[in-house]
Amino acid sequence: MSSTFDSGTAFDGIITFTYVPVGAISKTVHILLDGKEIATVTTTSSGRQMSYTIPAQKHGAHTLEAYFDATVNGQTIESNHLYYEIICVESLNTTPIIATSFQDSAVAQYTTLAIPFTVYDPANLTAEVELSVNGNKSDKDYSPTTMYNDYSISESLFHWQSQSTTAEQSPIGQHYIHHRERGSRVLLFVREFKTDSLSGGAAAYTFLGTANYLRHEGSRPMNITWRLDRPIPAKFLKKTKGTS
């Protein structure tokens, strides 16, 4: 299944999702929004564009997934999955939104990792975006505003420090605290060092998974404790416990 759907657009009303199923068999298309199935469509169409209209959604980022399954010789087969994260906006709501379709949980060492994302922040000309968390940092590699104190507390809790200019009551600080009700997800990436000791190039990041706000202390910077949706694997737990 393929699609030319543009998820880089901010939607302020209904969403028309277009897709093209391929296969000369009867198949059932499944459309999921935020992990819940909202529609199934049975079709024999192959190579012809079809569409489904999704009602307007609340302000925030929403996941959209589509695939089809079919029965062949008594066995159920499943197509590739199309995955998008879409930005839905409400009039007069200026809460920033960030969306990404990034799904990989692991990559090979020394592989260049591209993380596509879209930012919606109507109140500002530029948006501050933080994509990663680093374990060990040194003064020569980072500025005073980015010398964060980041480490794992346990296999399911991670201590993360914001930029030194982020106040608790600032729009960014409030977005960290209320990210769930605002429809945003937190993706936690870590690396122990900035530079790889063998290659001399940039060290690779490890994706620990999604996380949710639990609590915080202080302001300028904020010291936030995130609760991971999945435990940190044992082989990474020791490396992420180091403080800088």
Buried (B, 14 or more C-beta within 10 A) or exposed (E): BBBEBEBEEBBEEEBEBEBBBEBEEEBBBBBBBEEEEEBEBEBEBEEEEBEBEBEEBEBBBBBBBBBBEBEEEEEEEEBEEBBBBBBBBEEEEEBBBBBBBBEEEEEEEEEEEEBEBBBBBEEEEEBEEBEEBBBBBEEEEBEEEEBBEBBBBEBBBBBBBBBBEBBBEBBBBBBBBEBEEBBBBBBBBBBEBBEBEEEEEBBBBBBBBEBEBBEBEEBEBBBBBBBBBEEBEEEBBEBBBEEB
